[in-house]
Amino acid sequence: MADNTETLLLLGRIDGKLDSALQEIQDLKATHSTHDKRLGSLERSRATLTGWAAAVGAGASYVVSHFPFPK
């Protein structure tokens, strides 16, 4: 009878640890999803900024190459 009680106690501890691990995994998934959204937003804004910088550079290059400036 003592062995059965000890086995049930160990199974209860294992079950508790498994529930805790599953909760941690769900928390990590939620955090990962939040980070994924934030990083996606940052990457899109950086791409937009890079595009604008390239357009301004191309415009400045056009102006410099097509208009004579006094020396």
C-alpha positions in Angstrom: 0.0 0.0 0.0 2.9 2.4 0.7 4.4 1.8 -2.7 1.0 2.7 -4.4 0.8 5.9 -2.4 4.4 6.8 -3.3 3.7 6.1 -7.0 0.6 8.3 -7.0 2.6 11.1 -5.2 5.3 10.9 -7.9 2.7 10.8 -10.7 1.1 13.9 -9.2 4.4 15.7 -9.1 5.2 14.8 -12.7 1.7 16.0 -13.7 2.3 19.3 -12.0 5.7 19.8 -13.6 4.2 18.9 -17.0 1.4 21.5 -16.5 3.9 24.1 -15.5 6.1 23.3 -18.6 3.1 23.6 -20.9 2.1 26.9 -19.4 5.6 28.2 -19.9 5.5 27.1 -23.6 2.2 28.9 -24.1 3.7 32.1 -22.5 6.7 31.9 -24.8 4.5 31.4 -27.9 2.6 34.6 -26.9 5.8 36.5 -26.4 7.2 35.3 -29.7 4.0 36.3 -31.5 4.3 39.8 -30.0 7.9 40.1 -30.9 7.2 38.9 -34.4 4.6 41.6 -35.0 6.9 44.3 -33.5 9.9 43.2 -35.6 7.8 43.1 -38.7 6.7 46.6 -38.2 10.3 47.8 -37.6 11.5 46.0 -40.8 8.7 47.5 -42.9 9.5 51.0 -41.6 13.2 50.5 -42.2 12.5 49.4 -45.8 10.4 52.5 -46.4 13.1 54.7 -45.0 15.7 53.1 -47.2 13.5 53.5 -50.3 13.0 57.2 -49.5 16.7 57.6 -49.0 17.4 56.0 -52.3 14.9 58.3 -54.1 16.4 61.4 -52.5 19.9 60.2 -53.5 18.7 59.6 -57.1 17.1 63.0 -57.3 20.2 64.7 -55.9 22.3 62.8 -58.4 20.1 63.9 -61.3 20.2 67.5 -60.2 24.0 67.5 -59.8 24.6 65.8 -63.2 22.1 67.8 -65.3 22.6 71.3 -64.1 25.9 73.1 -64.4 27.1 74.7 -61.3 29.6 77.6 -61.3 33.1 76.6 -60.5 
